[in-house]
């Protein structure tokens, strides 16, 4: 259980320096130059390479039951693919059906995730409300290390959270010291626009972005931000895809509100022309929500990432193969929403971010790992290379290349939205819990090797908000 990474440049979010890294029993136990290899230690040569914290993908959906089918990627294949791309931890989602017992759903997802090859945690979605949900949130926070609760503002008639649910759940999260996350799309507007588009005889995948224009996301993002402001709770907006939503986040952060924004690798590099492809299957393969946006939004999102208005990058990894997508061949509203990317996120971010000068290597580490660890309160256990941290690491060769393709990826899906993209800068080794699980093209993932990671409530920014709440507490007028 000993492994020595020798001769690399250690890159953290705050600094870079030369050094060797010694791992033992799943932890980093020593960092320094010219460390001696203990007897029996496995040696990883990092000469000419960078040694960085393993990626944290804070938004995946493995094995998700959705829209009448189940995502093709399970927790083993998905986390194994992540390891092949340098991601050593995911935060997935427990999504109860309306009226389903929240704890029952949580335990079901925990059972599915036992086969994970990498560490994992969960956000829990609040899809309905009564007193039992309120009590379940307390149990999840205090007994199972859940510090984030998800709210879908889209998907009317299914899992959509209306304003009443948002207010009740946000208030409870504030009491528990948890963070609220939202999928920001106005579900009522989406539903109405879907009917209008279908009535015009547009049934193909091109109807999907027509029914979910950017303003639909912008309105929901702004509404969620304002509700969070009134309820005095931190807010995390997932898959920010357009300038309208980014502007809402920017306005809030400029006033000091604790709002965080996530962007997907796909939304940074792909535009909505994919839905006009003459091949139905190709167009349908890109159907996800929010959809890919018109040209121009991508550069705005990069600017948001560079300026710090967006803090994390994710994938919303949710795989459906062509036979599943074909469920909506005659009606785009029935195409299962989802695309892949857990294996490709870090490569795309390095190639399109660091290689273009949009990001420094340190900023790359921040947006692929460290910021997520800090926001979700698992730093410095995760998200940094330092003594005492988990030995989740990548050895990154900034000169090595890879051409992304469905024919060579490890993801359990028959399509890749980054097909044919040649990226420069890839991981040549991935270490998970101190074990070499990927080395120069060889994947050594082990089913069930991943650990469930509890995330404590009351991160430091929530504690700060609590002080502000007390200081500005309303008082009655004595008469």
BELHUTA-V835941 format. One record per residue. RES is the residue in one small letter. PHI is phi in whole degrees, -180 to 180 (* if undefined). NEAR is the number of other ideal C-beta (glycine too) atoms within 8 Angstrom. Layout:
BEGIN
res: [RES,RES]
phi: [PHI,PHI]
near: [NEAR,NEAR]
END
This chain:
BEGIN
res: [x,x,x,x,x,x,x,x,x,x,x,x,x,x,x,x,x,x,x,x,x,x,x,x,x,x,x,x,x,x,x,x,x,x,x,x,x,x,x,x,x,x,x,x,x,x,x,x,x,x,x,x,x,x,x,x,x,x,x,x,x,x,x,x,x,x,x,x,x,x,x,x,x,x,x,x,x,x,x,x,x,x,x,x,x,x,x,x,x,x,x,x,x,x,x,x,x,x,x,x,x,x,x,x,x,x,x,x,x,x,x,x,x,x,x,x,x,x,x,x,x,x,x,x,x,x,x,x,x,x,x,x,x,x,x,x,x,x,x,x,x,x,x,x,x,x,x,x,x,x,x,x,x,x,x,x,x,x,x,x,x,x,x,x,x,x,x,x,x,x,x,x,x,x,x,x,x,x,x,x,x,x,x,x,x,x,x,x,x,x,x,x,x,x,x,x,x,x,x,x,x,x,x,x,x,x,x,x,x,x,x,x,x,x,x,x,x,x,x,x,x,x,x,x,x,x,x,x,x,x,x,x,x,x,x,x,x,x,x,x,x,x,x,x,x,x,x,x,x,x,x,x,x,x,x,x,x,x,x,x,x,x,x,x,x,x,x,x,x,x,x,x,x,x,x,x,x,x,x,x,x,x,x,x,x,x,x,x,x,x,x,x,x,x,x,x,x,x,x,x,x,x,x,x,x,x,x,x,x,x,x,x,x,x,x,x,x,x,x,x,x,x,x,x,x,x,x,x,x,x,x,x,x,x,x,x,x,x,x,x,x,x,x,x,x,x,x,x,x,x,x,x,x,x,x,x,x,x,x,x,x,x,x,x,x,x,x,x,x,x,x,x,x,x,x,x,x,x,x,x,x,x,x,x,x,x,x,x,x,x,x,x,x,x,x,x,x,x,x,x,x,x,x,x,x,x,x,x,x,x,x,x,x,x,x,x,x,x,x,x,x,x,x,x,x,x,x,x,x,x,x,x,x,x,x,x,x,x,x,x,x,x,x,x,x,x,x,x,x,x,x,x,x,x,x,x,x,x,x,x,x,x,x,x,x,x,x,x,x,x,x,x,x,x,x,x,x,x,x]
phi: [*,-116,-146,-118,-98,-116,85,-102,-103,-79,-120,-106,-66,-104,-163,-130,-162,-77,174,-95,-128,-105,-114,-149,52,83,-123,-83,-110,-158,-136,174,-86,56,-68,-81,-80,-63,-58,82,-72,-82,-106,-115,-82,-111,-57,77,-119,-109,-114,-129,-62,-60,-68,-117,-97,-84,-152,-135,-135,-87,59,-79,-76,-159,52,83,-147,-129,-52,-73,-94,-96,-70,-76,-63,-68,-71,-64,-62,-60,-60,-63,-105,96,-95,-107,-154,-123,-118,-95,-128,-87,-123,-66,-70,-54,75,-74,-59,-64,-69,-60,-63,-59,-67,-65,-65,-60,-65,-60,-83,-62,-87,-58,-89,-129,-64,-151,-147,-138,-90,-118,-82,-104,-108,-160,-148,-163,-64,-68,-67,-58,-71,-63,-60,-64,-62,-62,-70,-90,-110,-123,66,-96,-120,-145,-124,-99,-136,-90,-86,-109,68,-59,83,-132,-111,-68,-98,-82,-62,-63,-65,-59,-63,-63,-70,-61,-61,-67,-61,-61,-64,-89,75,-107,-108,-99,-119,-136,-92,-94,-148,-72,-63,-68,-62,-59,-59,-66,-68,-59,-65,-66,-65,-62,-65,-85,84,-95,-114,-80,-58,-63,-72,-62,-68,-64,-88,-135,-65,-53,-63,-63,-74,-60,-62,-66,-61,-64,-65,-62,-63,-69,-64,-62,-65,-65,-82,59,-131,-70,-131,-126,-95,-81,29,-64,-120,-146,-62,-61,-70,-60,-63,-64,-64,-61,-59,-66,-66,-69,-95,94,-72,-82,-126,-120,-126,-113,-130,-89,-56,-62,-68,-79,-129,-117,-112,-76,-64,-62,-78,-95,-59,-70,-89,-57,-63,-66,-63,-66,-62,-94,-72,-151,-128,-65,-76,-66,-105,-58,-54,114,-67,-60,-66,-62,-67,-59,-63,-63,-68,-65,-83,88,-74,-110,-109,-130,-121,-145,-130,54,-59,-151,-95,-135,-84,-55,-59,-73,-60,-68,-59,-111,-59,-105,-161,-61,-72,-104,-76,-56,-81,158,-136,-101,159,-61,-84,-108,-53,-67,-66,-65,-64,-68,-63,-89,-104,-70,-66,-96,85,-71,-130,-85,-56,-67,-67,-59,-61,-61,-83,-102,-151,-62,-62,-63,-62,-71,-61,-99,63,-125,-95,-95,-59,-119,88,-156,-103,-155,-60,99,-76,-61,-83,-109,-142,-128,-101,-113,-99,-72,-106,-73,-124,-154,-104,-74,-159,-64,-76,-123,-72,-97,-70,-88,-153,-93,-150,-135,-68,-103,-48,85,-73,-93,-110,-112,106,-143,-77,-103,-153,-127,-115,-124,52,82,-108,-77,-108,-150,-147,48,96,-99,-93,-119,-62,-119,-61,85,-78,-75,-107,-77,-106,-80,-123,-64,-77,57,-61,-59,-72,-72,-61,-64,-64,-62,-64,-65,-61,-66,-69,-111,-62,-63,-127,-82,-90,-82,-124]
near: [7,11,16,15,15,12,7,15,10,14,12,14,11,4,5,9,6,6,11,14,14,15,15,12,5,9,11,15,7,9,12,7,6,5,11,4,7,9,3,4,10,7,8,13,6,13,7,6,12,13,16,15,16,16,15,15,15,11,13,15,11,15,10,11,6,12,8,6,10,7,14,9,15,10,15,12,11,18,16,13,15,16,17,13,14,16,16,16,15,19,16,14,13,13,10,13,8,8,4,9,8,15,9,9,14,14,8,9,11,10,7,11,14,8,10,14,15,17,16,16,14,13,12,16,13,14,13,9,9,6,5,8,12,11,8,11,17,10,10,13,14,8,6,9,10,13,13,14,15,14,15,13,15,12,8,9,5,6,10,12,11,6,7,7,13,14,10,10,16,13,10,11,13,12,6,11,12,14,15,15,13,16,12,13,14,12,12,7,10,14,10,8,13,11,8,9,12,13,6,6,5,10,8,8,12,11,14,13,12,10,13,13,8,13,7,13,16,13,11,14,16,9,12,15,15,8,12,15,9,6,10,9,12,12,15,14,16,13,12,17,15,13,10,12,16,15,9,12,17,10,8,11,10,6,6,4,10,7,13,11,15,16,16,14,14,14,16,14,9,9,10,10,7,12,14,8,8,3,6,8,10,10,15,15,11,14,18,12,10,11,13,13,14,7,6,8,14,13,7,11,16,11,8,15,15,9,6,5,10,14,10,13,12,15,14,15,18,15,14,11,10,10,5,10,14,9,11,13,7,4,8,17,9,8,13,13,9,15,13,17,15,16,13,15,17,13,15,16,16,16,12,10,14,14,9,6,5,9,12,6,12,12,11,14,14,11,14,11,15,13,12,12,16,10,13,14,11,10,10,9,8,17,16,12,13,9,7,6,15,10,14,13,16,15,16,15,11,11,7,9,8,8,9,14,9,9,4,5,13,8,14,9,12,5,12,12,12,11,9,7,9,8,13,11,13,13,13,10,13,16,19,16,11,13,11,11,14,13,10,5,4,6,10,9,14,8,7,9,12,13,6,9,11,7,12,8,12,8,14,5,8,13,10,8,12,10,8,9,10,7,6,6,6,4,4,4,4,3,2]
END
